[in-house]
Amino acid sequence: MTRSTALLILVCALLGAAPAAAAGQIANEREIAMLQNAAHGDDPGAQLLLGLAYLEGRYGLEPDQDKAVHWLRRAAREGQPYAQLLMGNFHADGRVDHNPVRSVYWWRQAAERANAEAELKLGMAYLHGRGVDKDPKEAAVWIGKAADAGNHEAQFQIGRMYMEGYGVAVDKERARSFLEKAAAEGHTPADRLLQILLATGKDSTAVYRQSADQLIAKAKAGDPQAQYELGLRYESGAYDVLRDDGKALHWLTLAAKAGNRNAMKTLSHVYAQGQLGVKADPARAARWARRAEAPPKED
């Protein structure tokens, strides 16, 4: 087997499987040396593999973030989409210098090469105005591409956008289609929103079109549906609010105590799984589930 053929096999394995799984195919020092030589020879696939090796401490190499970034950046500049995605992530989480604009730059490079995760991240950047001007319509374009590629979080996000008419025209059939796909893969927020859509029919978008400020005002005034929706927004960090588990739990609890059955069902899942900063509490989860299914009290 020639060096180029062996390297091609390694790169194809990486691109066709999870990076960690592909990494395990490098079995001996000779192959490691071959990989290093190819990376120094400006082969972007080898640079990606070597960068991941230093990032994860594989092939007997010591973890070294500086070397990992060195090789991943080189691969990204050579047009390797997974490396571009990672460089965007690094600038977003501060692993390199925290810089949302640079994150968007690299995510866009990867998204234009059809990397679904980068398409989602670029869309979310447009949705929240992080590193780029807020543009819900452009957000919908990129999130929609990721959803069409099978990304479950993107399917939830674009389903919600079609449900609310945010960045796109209201389209309940498309909303249901995307939410069903995400829910079928175990995406809990998608399943919750799907149940709301199916239960409330054509009136389901009324409160969801509200801006964050409008929802907060209604929630503070005691509107249970607004409290529920606001809690869900804080849970996901979507639609003009930052993610905040404490605020999500606060508003969901107020809504549930005020009689909102969807909030009760949500809390049953929260306590069953130990989400939103609380410890798993099966007894409390069961109580909320029973309250959600109980017949309404007579006046």
LOKOL-36888 format. One record per residue (C-alpha): residue number from 1; residue in one letter; x, y, z. Coordinates in Angstrom, 2 decimals, always signed. Layout:
// residues N
R    i  aa       c1       c2       c3
R  NUM   a        X        Y        Z
...
END
This chain:
// residues 299
R    i  aa       c1       c2       c3
R    1   m    +0.00    +0.00    +0.00
R    2   t    +1.42    +3.39    -0.97
R    3   r    +1.62    +6.26    +1.50
R    4   s    -1.02    +8.26    -0.39
R    5   t    -3.38    +5.28    -0.53
R    6   a    -3.04    +4.59    +3.18
R    7   l    -3.59    +8.23    +4.05
R    8   l    -6.63    +8.38    +1.80
R    9   i    -8.13    +5.42    +3.67
R   10   l    -7.57    +7.16    +6.99
R   11   v    -9.09   +10.43    +5.83
R   12   c   -12.09    +8.72    +4.25
R   13   a   -12.65    +6.82    +7.48
R   14   l   -12.65   +10.06    +9.42
R   15   l   -15.07   +11.80    +7.10
R   16   g   -17.41    +8.83    +7.06
R   17   a   -17.50    +8.26   +10.80
R   18   a   -17.10   +10.01   +14.10
R   19   p   -13.60   +11.47   +14.48
R   20   a   -12.87    +9.43   +17.61
R   21   a   -13.81    +6.20   +15.85
R   22   a   -11.67    +7.03   +12.81
R   23   a    -8.74    +7.95   +15.02
R   24   g    -8.56    +4.41   +16.34
R   25   q    -7.57    +3.13   +12.91
R   26   i    -4.06    +4.46   +13.22
R   27   a    -2.33    +1.46   +14.72
R   28   n    +1.41    +1.92   +14.81
R   29   e    +4.27    +4.34   +14.86
R   30   r    +4.96    +3.95   +11.17
R   31   e    +1.48    +5.18   +10.32
R   32   i    +1.83    +8.02   +12.83
R   33   a    +5.05    +9.09   +11.19
R   34   m    +3.38    +8.90    +7.79
R   35   l    +0.54   +11.05    +9.07
R   36   q    +2.94   +13.66   +10.45
R   37   n    +4.88   +13.76    +7.20
R   38   a    +1.68   +14.21    +5.20
R   39   a    +0.50   +16.97    +7.52
R   40   h    +3.80   +18.82    +7.10
R   41   g    +3.26   +18.36    +3.36
R   42   d    +0.05   +20.43    +3.56
R   43   d    -2.43   +17.56    +3.23
R   44   p    -5.57   +18.94    +4.93
R   45   g    -6.94   +15.51    +5.84
R   46   a    -3.70   +14.59    +7.59
R   47   q    -3.61   +17.97    +9.31
R   48   l    -7.12   +17.38   +10.60
R   49   l    -6.23   +13.92   +11.92
R   50   l    -3.07   +15.17   +13.56
R   51   g    -4.88   +18.12   +15.11
R   52   l    -7.49   +15.78   +16.58
R   53   a    -4.73   +13.50   +17.85
R   54   y    -3.14   +16.35   +19.79
R   55   l    -6.55   +17.56   +20.93
R   56   e    -7.59   +14.18   +22.33
R   57   g    -4.19   +12.70   +23.23
R   58   r    -4.45    +9.81   +20.80
R   59   y    -1.92    +7.57   +19.02
R   60   g    +0.34    +7.81   +22.06
R   61   l    +0.70   +11.59   +21.69
R   62   e    +0.41   +13.83   +24.71
R   63   p    -2.60   +16.22   +24.62
R   64   d    -1.38   +19.60   +23.46
R   65   q    -3.99   +22.27   +22.73
R   66   d    -1.53   +24.64   +21.07
R   67   k    -0.39   +21.96   +18.62
R   68   a    -3.99   +20.88   +18.08
R   69   v    -5.04   +24.41   +17.16
R   70   h    -1.93   +24.78   +14.98
R   71   w    -2.87   +21.80   +12.81
R   72   l    -6.62   +22.33   +12.86
R   73   r    -6.18   +25.94   +11.78
R   74   r    -3.94   +24.85    +8.92
R   75   a    -6.51   +22.27    +7.83
R   76   a    -9.28   +24.86    +8.08
R   77   r    -7.35   +27.26    +5.88
R   78   e    -6.94   +24.47    +3.35
R   79   g   -10.73   +24.12    +3.20
R   80   q   -11.33   +21.11    +5.48
R   81   p   -14.93   +21.64    +6.73
R   82   y   -14.72   +19.71    +9.99
R   83   a   -11.59   +21.66   +10.95
R   84   q   -13.41   +24.88   +10.05
R   85   l   -16.30   +23.88   +12.31
R   86   l   -13.90   +23.23   +15.18
R   87   m   -12.10   +26.53   +14.73
R   88   g   -15.45   +28.30   +14.90
R   89   n   -16.27   +26.37   +18.07
R   90   f   -12.91   +27.26   +19.61
R   91   h   -13.45   +30.99   +19.04
R   92   a   -16.97   +30.66   +20.47
R   93   d   -16.01   +28.85   +23.68
R   94   g   -12.78   +30.77   +24.26
R   95   r   -10.46   +27.84   +23.71
R   96   v    -8.72   +30.17   +21.31
R   97   d    -9.34   +33.90   +21.76
R   98   h   -13.05   +34.43   +22.36
R   99   n   -14.28   +36.14   +19.21
R  100   p   -17.86   +35.65   +17.92
R  101   v   -17.01   +37.31   +14.60
R  102   r   -14.26   +34.79   +13.92
R  103   s   -16.59   +31.99   +14.97
R  104   v   -19.08   +33.11   +12.33
R  105   y   -16.30   +33.35    +9.76
R  106   w   -15.25   +29.72   +10.23
R  107   w   -18.79   +28.38   +10.59
R  108   r   -19.71   +30.07    +7.33
R  109   q   -16.73   +28.45    +5.59
R  110   a   -17.81   +25.02    +6.82
R  111   a   -21.52   +25.64    +6.19
R  112   e   -20.79   +26.56    +2.58
R  113   r   -19.20   +23.12    +2.30
R  114   a   -22.42   +21.51    +3.58
R  115   n   -21.32   +20.71    +7.14
R  116   a   -24.69   +20.39    +8.88
R  117   e   -23.44   +21.26   +12.36
R  118   a   -21.84   +24.43   +11.00
R  119   e   -25.06   +25.29    +9.14
R  120   l   -26.93   +25.08   +12.44
R  121   k   -24.35   +27.15   +14.33
R  122   l   -24.29   +29.82   +11.63
R  123   g   -28.08   +29.94   +11.65
R  124   m   -28.18   +30.28   +15.42
R  125   a   -25.62   +33.10   +15.21
R  126   y   -27.99   +34.95   +12.87
R  127   l   -30.93   +34.10   +15.11
R  128   h   -29.33   +35.63   +18.21
R  129   g   -27.14   +38.27   +16.57
R  130   r   -23.86   +36.82   +17.89
R  131   g   -20.89   +37.79   +15.76
R  132   v   -23.23   +39.00   +13.03
R  133   d   -26.27   +41.26   +12.75
R  134   k   -29.47   +39.54   +13.85
R  135   d   -31.35   +38.32   +10.79
R  136   p   -34.16   +35.77   +11.42
R  137   k   -34.68   +35.19    +7.69
R  138   e   -31.03   +34.32    +7.12
R  139   a   -31.14   +32.21   +10.27
R  140   a   -34.02   +30.23    +8.81
R  141   v   -32.07   +29.58    +5.60
R  142   w   -29.10   +28.00    +7.36
R  143   i   -31.04   +26.22   +10.09
R  144   g   -33.31   +24.84    +7.38
R  145   k   -30.31   +23.44    +5.50
R  146   a   -29.10   +21.69    +8.65
R  147   a   -32.59   +20.36    +9.34
R  148   d   -32.86   +18.97    +5.82
R  149   a   -29.53   +17.23    +6.41
R  150   g   -31.01   +15.45    +9.43
R  151   n   -29.68   +17.54   +12.34
R  152   h   -32.24   +17.02   +15.12
R  153   e   -31.58   +20.29   +16.96
R  154   a   -31.98   +22.14   +13.67
R  155   q   -35.24   +20.31   +13.02
R  156   f   -36.51   +21.50   +16.41
R  157   q   -35.39   +25.08   +15.80
R  158   i   -36.83   +25.38   +12.28
R  159   g   -40.01   +23.60   +13.38
R  160   r   -40.45   +26.19   +16.09
R  161   m   -39.78   +29.01   +13.63
R  162   y   -42.47   +27.70   +11.28
R  163   m   -44.82   +27.34   +14.23
R  164   e   -44.22   +30.90   +15.38
R  165   g   -43.76   +32.60   +12.02
R  166   y   -40.33   +33.85   +13.12
R  167   g   -38.10   +34.44   +10.08
R  168   v   -40.50   +32.42    +7.94
R  169   a   -44.22   +32.46    +7.22
R  170   v   -46.33   +30.45    +9.66
R  171   d   -46.66   +26.93    +8.28
R  172   k   -48.06   +24.44   +10.77
R  173   e   -47.63   +21.46    +8.45
R  174   r   -43.93   +22.12    +8.02
R  175   a   -43.64   +22.79   +11.74
R  176   r   -45.23   +19.47   +12.53
R  177   s   -43.09   +17.62   +10.00
R  178   f   -39.81   +18.92   +11.40
R  179   l   -40.87   +18.53   +15.03
R  180   e   -42.00   +14.96   +14.42
R  181   k   -38.61   +14.09   +12.93
R  182   a   -36.73   +15.54   +15.90
R  183   a   -39.12   +14.06   +18.46
R  184   a   -38.79   +10.61   +16.87
R  185   e   -35.07   +10.75   +17.68
R  186   g   -35.69   +11.55   +21.34
R  187   h   -35.43   +15.35   +21.22
R  188   t   -37.48   +16.22   +24.31
R  189   p   -38.15   +19.95   +23.62
R  190   a   -39.33   +19.04   +20.11
R  191   d   -41.70   +16.46   +21.53
R  192   r   -43.11   +19.00   +24.01
R  193   l   -43.66   +21.59   +21.32
R  194   l   -45.19   +19.01   +19.01
R  195   q   -47.75   +18.11   +21.69
R  196   i   -48.66   +21.77   +22.06
R  197   l   -49.06   +22.13   +18.31
R  198   l   -51.27   +19.06   +18.07
R  199   a   -53.31   +19.98   +21.14
R  200   t   -54.01   +23.60   +20.42
R  201   g   -54.45   +23.53   +16.66
R  202   k   -54.71   +26.74   +14.72
R  203   d   -54.49   +28.95   +17.81
R  204   s   -51.12   +27.53   +18.82
R  205   t   -49.07   +30.42   +17.47
R  206   a   -50.88   +33.22   +19.31
R  207   v   -48.60   +33.65   +22.30
R  208   y   -45.49   +32.35   +20.56
R  209   r   -45.33   +35.33   +18.22
R  210   q   -44.81   +37.64   +21.18
R  211   s   -41.44   +39.33   +21.61
R  212   a   -39.44   +38.51   +24.71
R  213   d   -40.38   +41.84   +26.29
R  214   q   -44.07   +41.23   +25.63
R  215   l   -43.87   +37.73   +27.07
R  216   i   -42.04   +38.90   +30.18
R  217   a   -44.65   +41.59   +30.77
R  218   k   -47.51   +39.10   +30.40
R  219   a   -45.73   +36.52   +32.53
R  220   k   -45.19   +39.02   +35.33
R  221   a   -48.86   +39.96   +35.08
R  222   g   -49.75   +36.35   +35.82
R  223   d   -50.55   +34.92   +32.36
R  224   p   -49.86   +31.15   +32.70
R  225   q   -49.43   +30.56   +28.97
R  226   a   -46.91   +33.40   +28.73
R  227   q   -45.10   +32.04   +31.79
R  228   y   -44.93   +28.61   +30.15
R  229   e   -43.64   +29.93   +26.84
R  230   l   -41.11   +32.16   +28.59
R  231   g   -39.87   +29.19   +30.59
R  232   l   -39.33   +27.20   +27.39
R  233   r   -37.43   +30.09   +25.84
R  234   y   -35.11   +30.33   +28.83
R  235   e   -34.63   +26.56   +28.67
R  236   s   -33.36   +26.65   +25.08
R  237   g   -31.91   +30.18   +24.98
R  238   a   -33.95   +30.98   +21.89
R  239   y   -35.89   +33.96   +20.62
R  240   d   -34.33   +37.02   +22.23
R  241   v   -33.45   +35.55   +25.64
R  242   l   -30.26   +33.99   +26.95
R  243   r   -30.39   +30.46   +28.27
R  244   d   -30.98   +30.46   +32.02
R  245   d   -31.97   +27.23   +33.78
R  246   g   -33.02   +29.05   +36.95
R  247   k   -35.38   +31.39   +35.14
R  248   a   -36.72   +28.53   +33.05
R  249   l   -37.57   +26.54   +36.17
R  250   h   -39.06   +29.61   +37.86
R  251   w   -41.49   +30.44   +35.05
R  252   l   -42.42   +26.83   +34.32
R  253   t   -43.21   +26.30   +38.00
R  254   l   -45.36   +29.43   +38.18
R  255   a   -47.23   +28.36   +35.05
R  256   a   -47.77   +24.86   +36.41
R  257   k   -49.02   +26.14   +39.76
R  258   a   -51.42   +28.40   +37.88
R  259   g   -52.89   +25.37   +36.14
R  260   n   -51.01   +25.18   +32.83
R  261   r   -51.01   +21.48   +32.04
R  262   n   -48.21   +21.68   +29.48
R  263   a   -46.02   +23.24   +32.16
R  264   m   -46.95   +20.41   +34.53
R  265   k   -45.96   +17.82   +31.91
R  266   t   -42.72   +19.67   +31.28
R  267   l   -41.87   +19.70   +34.99
R  268   s   -42.55   +15.99   +35.21
R  269   h   -39.85   +15.45   +32.56
R  270   v   -37.52   +17.97   +34.22
R  271   y   -37.66   +16.24   +37.59
R  272   a   -37.58   +12.75   +36.09
R  273   q   -34.34   +13.51   +34.24
R  274   g   -32.73   +16.00   +36.61
R  275   q   -32.74   +18.95   +34.20
R  276   l   -32.61   +22.73   +34.69
R  277   g   -30.20   +22.47   +37.58
R  278   v   -32.34   +20.21   +39.78
R  279   k   -31.52   +16.72   +40.98
R  280   a   -33.60   +13.88   +39.62
R  281   d   -36.66   +13.49   +41.83
R  282   p   -38.95   +10.65   +40.67
R  283   a   -41.53   +11.37   +43.37
R  284   r   -41.88   +15.02   +42.38
R  285   a   -41.92   +14.03   +38.71
R  286   a   -44.78   +11.63   +39.41
R  287   r   -46.73   +14.30   +41.31
R  288   w   -46.52   +16.72   +38.39
R  289   a   -47.47   +13.97   +35.95
R  290   r   -50.57   +13.12   +38.04
R  291   r   -51.57   +16.79   +38.25
R  292   a   -51.24   +17.13   +34.50
R  293   e   -53.60   +14.19   +33.94
R  294   a   -56.08   +15.06   +36.72
R  295   p   -59.55   +16.29   +35.73
R  296   p   -60.05   +20.04   +36.09
R  297   k   -61.34   +21.20   +39.46
R  298   e   -64.92   +22.38   +39.64
R  299   d   -65.48   +26.03   +40.49
END
